[in-house]
Amino acid sequence: MHSDIWRRLAVICALGTGTASAGDAASPDPAGFVPIQAVIAGDCWGRFPDDVLGAVRGCKAADGDNRLALQVIDDELGRPRVGATADCGAARCAPLTEILAISPGRRLLLRTPARRLDAVAAVVQAAKAQGRVMIEPELNRVVGSSEPLALAPGVRYWHERIQAASTVTMLHIAEVDLDTPGLSLVGTAGDTSGGGEFSAAPTTQFARSHDLVLAVNASYFLPFEGGRLLSDAFVPLPGQGVDAEGLSIVDGKLVSDAATADRRVNAAFCVDRRGRAAIARAHCPRNTRLGLGAGPLLLLDRRRQPREASRADYYDHPAPRSAIGLDAHRRKLWVVVADGRQPGYSDGLTLDQLTAVFERLGATAAMNLDGGGSSTLVGRLHGQVRALNSPIHTGIPGRERAVATQLGVCVGTCR
């Protein structure tokens, strides 16, 4: 994807949220962030209350340096549509492709929900409109702490704001009763079409395609080239082939073996054919139906586990985290995701702090999963699949990463 559009997007995001370092924002694009004061001259929108295409043709920006601001509609699927507001009915909204086609010289600012960022960027790139369009990510992050919310029978979710001496962290917790009738755990099926063991996909796509009520990113993976705030160099893109670092067993079939050079990977989550779950060291037993490898192992038999000496920075630096834990009877599963790298909102957790969260919940075994920009917890709320946390892929709050594997919760019949 063309880097200019993401450079502009990142500059807006950085200046709007404070996530950029001094080095990141030292040389913004000449067409960088423009504060929107009055985007339309007079009451022009009022003359086109139900015709966004007419408004784009007929309205002039109030200031020559300003842009016409449009709202991208928060559709779950489909091609991006835009309007003057999020109220979309009759001709109030139009496909973004049409907006770009009828206004080839118009400078636009597109206020974009996080889950539509990549779709909008693809349309702008296809129209070769990178030089005149800016994308402003909309931050839709939870605040404070909440009471537990039932997502489905046996599945509860809540979030907590944890304030420490010099840091703050937004924690997302899901509790799953594994004895719930009709509840089962599922993993990502192997897919060699892209040349790897799996086809990279966002966790929301995984949850939506299987009709799941909950899902979390799982294993580390390769190839991996981390995207930087002002760059689009991230690998893999959705649909590209990737290999899991560590064990992966789906429907009793081995997709990826436990062998890996990544010393963090020393744990395995295993579910047998009767639905009994366990957290073990690196390997799963022969009767395993579902297994995934990650790490480091945090708790086993209530005991904190030794560190891997060569990765002290990974343990001690606050970061976005994903992890899972089980109670002593292996009937209760906790999924924990900590937002991070979002100063003023959430700094993240060290692995010791993450372990303490599981101890407080009552877990006797726990393991870390892939974190950083991969950390994503997805749930089905009011019939709609969405990220419950605020992912930080390529430094953009709310932007979700395509990953290799996920762990999902199915209640009832799933695909």
Residue pairs with C-beta under 8 A, 6 or more apart in sequence:
1 121
1 122
1 125
1 232
1 237
2 125
2 130
2 232
3 231
3 232
4 29
4 130
4 131
5 121
5 124
5 125
5 130
5 133
5 135
6 121
6 230
6 231
6 232
6 394
7 29
7 230
7 231
8 29
8 31
8 32
8 130
8 133
8 134
8 135
9 117
9 121
9 134
9 135
9 136
9 137
9 396
10 20
10 24
10 229
10 230
10 394
10 395
10 396
11 20
11 25
11 28
11 29
11 32
11 33
11 230
12 32
12 33
12 134
12 135
12 136
12 137
13 19
13 20
13 136
13 137
13 395
13 396
13 397
14 20
14 24
14 25
14 229
14 395
15 25
15 33
16 33
16 136
16 137
16 139
17 139
17 342
17 344
17 345
17 397
18 343
18 344
19 229
19 341
19 342
19 343
19 395
19 397
20 229
20 395
21 229
24 229
24 230
24 395
31 131
31 132
31 134
33 134
34 65
34 66
34 67
34 109
34 134
36 66
36 67
36 69
36 109
37 62
37 63
37 66
38 62
38 63
38 66
39 61
39 62
39 66
39 67
39 68
39 69
39 109
40 59
40 60
40 61
40 62
40 68
41 59
41 60
41 61
41 62
42 62
44 55
44 58
44 59
44 60
45 55
45 59
45 84
47 55
47 58
48 54
48 55
48 58
48 59
49 92
50 89
50 90
50 91
50 92
51 91
51 92
52 70
52 82
52 83
52 84
52 91
52 92
52 93
52 94
52 99
53 91
53 94
53 98
53 99
53 102
55 84
56 68
56 70
56 99
56 102
56 103
56 106
57 102
57 103
59 68
61 67
61 68
61 107
66 107
67 107
67 108
67 109
67 134
68 103
68 106
68 107
68 108
68 109
69 108
69 109
69 110
69 111
70 82
70 83
70 84
70 99
70 108
70 109
70 110
70 111
71 82
71 83
71 84
71 85
71 86
71 110
71 111
72 80
72 81
72 82
72 96
72 110
72 111
72 112
72 113
72 116
72 120
73 80
73 81
73 82
73 83
73 86
73 88
73 93
74 86
74 113
74 115
74 116
75 81
75 116
76 115
76 208
76 384
76 385
79 95
79 96
79 97
79 119
79 123
80 95
80 96
80 116
80 119
80 120
80 123
81 88
81 93
81 94
81 95
81 96
82 93
82 94
82 95
82 96
82 99
82 110
83 92
83 93
83 94
84 92
85 92
96 110
96 120
96 123
96 124
97 123
97 126
97 127
99 108
100 108
100 123
100 124
100 127
100 129
100 133
101 127
105 132
106 132
107 132
107 133
108 129
108 132
108 133
108 134
109 133
109 134
109 135
109 136
110 120
110 124
110 133
110 134
110 135
110 136
111 136
111 138
112 120
112 135
112 136
112 137
112 138
113 138
113 140
113 398
114 137
114 138
114 139
114 140
114 387
114 390
114 391
114 396
114 397
114 398
114 399
114 400
115 204
115 386
115 387
115 398
115 400
117 135
117 137
117 396
117 398
117 399
118 238
118 399
120 135
121 135
124 130
124 133
124 135
137 396
137 397
137 398
137 399
138 398
139 390
139 397
139 398
140 398
141 170
141 339
141 345
141 390
141 397
141 398
142 159
142 170
142 388
142 390
143 161
144 161
145 158
145 159
145 160
145 161
146 158
146 159
146 160
147 158
148 156
148 157
148 158
148 175
149 156
149 157
149 158
149 381
150 156
151 157
151 174
151 213
151 214
151 379
151 380
151 381
152 213
152 214
152 380
152 409
152 411
153 180
153 181
153 182
153 183
153 411
154 176
154 177
154 178
154 179
154 180
154 183
154 411
155 174
155 175
155 176
155 177
155 180
155 183
155 213
155 214
155 409
155 411
156 174
156 175
157 172
157 173
157 174
157 175
157 214
157 379
157 388
158 173
159 170
159 171
159 172
159 173
159 388
160 170
160 171
160 173
161 168
161 169
161 170
161 171
162 168
162 169
162 170
162 171
167 318
167 347
167 348
168 344
168 345
168 346
168 347
169 318
169 338
169 339
169 340
169 346
169 347
169 348
169 349
169 353
170 338
170 339
170 345
170 346
170 389
170 390
171 336
171 337
171 338
171 339
171 349
171 357
172 336
172 337
172 338
172 339
172 377
172 388
172 389
173 334
173 335
173 336
173 357
173 361
174 214
174 216
174 334
174 335
174 336
174 377
174 379
174 388
174 409
175 332
175 333
175 334
175 361
176 183
176 214
176 332
176 333
176 334
176 335
176 409
177 183
177 331
177 332
178 185
178 275
178 277
178 330
178 331
178 332
178 333
179 331
180 411
182 411
182 412
183 409
183 410
183 411
184 275
184 409
184 410
184 414
185 271
185 275
185 277
185 290
185 333
185 407
185 408
185 409
185 410
186 210
186 212
186 290
186 407
186 408
186 409
186 410
186 414
187 218
187 248
187 249
187 250
187 290
187 291
187 292
187 405
187 406
187 407
187 408
188 198
188 201
188 206
188 218
188 248
188 250
188 404
188 405
188 406
189 250
189 251
189 255
190 197
190 198
190 248
190 250
190 253
190 255
190 256
191 197
191 198
191 199
192 241
193 199
193 241
194 200
194 239
194 240
194 241
194 242
195 241
196 240
196 241
196 242
196 243
196 404
197 241
197 242
197 243
197 244
197 248
197 255
197 256
197 404
198 221
198 241
198 242
198 243
198 244
198 248
198 255
198 404
198 405
199 239
199 240
199 241
199 242
200 221
200 236
200 237
200 238
200 239
200 240
200 241
200 242
200 402
200 403
200 404
201 238
201 239
201 402
201 403
202 238
202 376
202 400
202 401
202 402
202 403
203 215
203 216
203 217
203 376
203 377
203 378
203 387
203 400
203 403
203 406
204 215
204 376
204 378
204 385
204 386
204 387
204 400
205 238
206 212
206 215
206 378
206 406
206 408
207 214
207 215
207 378
207 379
207 380
207 385
207 406
207 408
208 385
209 415
210 408
210 410
210 414
210 415
211 410
211 413
211 414
211 415
212 378
212 380
212 385
212 408
212 409
212 410
212 414
213 379
213 380
213 409
213 410
213 411
214 335
214 377
214 378
214 379
214 380
214 408
214 409
215 377
215 378
215 379
215 406
215 407
215 408
215 409
216 322
216 324
216 335
216 337
216 369
216 376
216 377
216 378
216 406
216 407
216 408
217 322
217 369
217 370
217 374
217 375
217 376
217 401
217 403
217 405
217 406
218 292
218 294
218 322
218 369
218 370
218 403
218 404
218 405
218 406
218 407
219 244
219 245
219 246
219 248
219 256
219 265
219 292
219 293
219 294
219 369
219 370
219 404
219 405
220 244
220 245
220 246
220 262
220 264
220 265
220 294
220 370
220 404
221 236
221 242
221 243
221 244
221 245
221 370
221 403
221 404
221 405
222 242
222 243
222 245
223 235
223 236
223 242
224 235
224 236
225 233
225 234
225 235
226 233
226 234
226 372
226 373
227 233
227 234
227 373
227 393
227 394
227 395
228 394
228 395
229 394
229 395
229 396
231 394
232 394
234 393
234 394
234 401
236 242
236 402
237 402
238 402
239 402
240 402
242 403
242 404
243 256
243 404
244 255
244 256
244 292
244 293
244 404
244 405
245 260
245 262
245 265
245 293
246 256
246 258
246 260
246 262
246 265
246 268
246 282
246 292
246 293
246 294
246 295
247 256
247 257
247 258
247 268
247 282
247 283
247 284
247 291
247 292
247 293
248 254
248 255
248 256
248 291
248 292
248 293
248 405
249 255
249 270
249 284
249 288
249 289
249 290
249 291
249 292
250 290
251 289
251 290
252 273
252 288
252 289
256 293
258 265
258 268
258 282
258 283
258 293
260 293
263 308
263 310
263 311
264 294
264 295
264 296
264 308
264 311
264 314
264 368
265 282
265 293
265 294
265 295
266 281
266 282
266 295
266 296
266 297
266 308
267 279
267 280
267 281
267 282
267 293
267 294
267 295
267 296
267 297
267 367
267 368
268 279
268 280
268 281
268 282
268 283
268 284
268 291
268 292
268 293
268 367
269 277
269 278
269 279
269 291
269 292
269 293
269 294
269 324
269 367
269 407
270 277
270 278
270 279
270 280
270 284
270 285
270 288
270 290
270 291
271 277
271 278
271 288
271 289
271 290
271 291
272 278
272 285
272 287
272 288
272 289
273 287
273 289
276 330
277 326
277 330
277 333
278 326
278 330
278 365
279 297
279 300
279 324
279 325
279 326
279 365
279 366
279 367
281 297
281 300
282 293
284 291
292 405
292 407
294 367
294 368
294 369
294 370
295 367
295 368
296 305
296 307
296 308
296 315
296 351
296 367
296 368
297 305
297 366
297 367
297 368
298 304
298 305
298 323
298 325
298 351
298 354
298 355
298 358
298 366
298 367
298 368
299 305
299 325
299 355
299 358
299 359
299 363
299 364
299 365
299 366
300 365
301 364
301 365
302 328
302 364
304 355
307 315
308 315
314 351
315 350
315 351
315 352
316 350
316 351
316 352
317 350
318 340
318 347
318 348
318 349
318 350
318 353
319 340
319 341
319 348
319 349
319 350
319 371
319 372
320 337
320 338
320 339
320 340
320 341
320 348
320 371
320 372
320 373
320 374
320 375
320 391
320 392
321 336
321 337
321 338
321 340
321 348
321 349
321 351
321 354
321 368
321 371
321 375
322 335
322 336
322 337
322 368
322 369
322 370
322 371
322 374
322 375
322 376
322 377
323 335
323 336
323 337
323 354
323 358
323 366
323 367
323 368
323 369
324 333
324 334
324 335
324 336
324 366
324 367
324 369
324 407
325 333
325 334
325 336
325 358
325 361
325 363
325 365
325 366
325 367
326 332
326 333
326 334
326 363
326 364
326 365
326 366
327 362
327 363
327 364
328 364
332 362
334 358
334 361
334 363
334 366
335 377
335 407
336 354
336 357
336 358
336 361
337 375
337 376
337 377
337 388
337 389
338 346
338 348
338 349
338 354
338 375
339 345
339 346
339 348
339 375
339 389
339 390
339 392
340 346
340 347
340 348
340 349
340 371
340 372
340 375
340 392
341 347
341 348
341 372
341 392
341 395
342 390
342 392
342 397
345 390
345 397
346 390
349 357
351 368
354 368
355 366
358 366
370 403
372 392
373 391
373 392
373 393
373 394
373 395
373 401
374 393
374 401
374 403
375 389
375 391
375 392
376 387
376 389
376 391
376 400
376 401
376 403
377 387
377 388
377 389
378 385
378 386
378 387
378 388
379 385
379 386
379 388
381 388
387 398
387 400
390 397
390 398
391 397
391 398
391 399
391 400
391 401
392 399
393 399
393 400
393 401
394 401
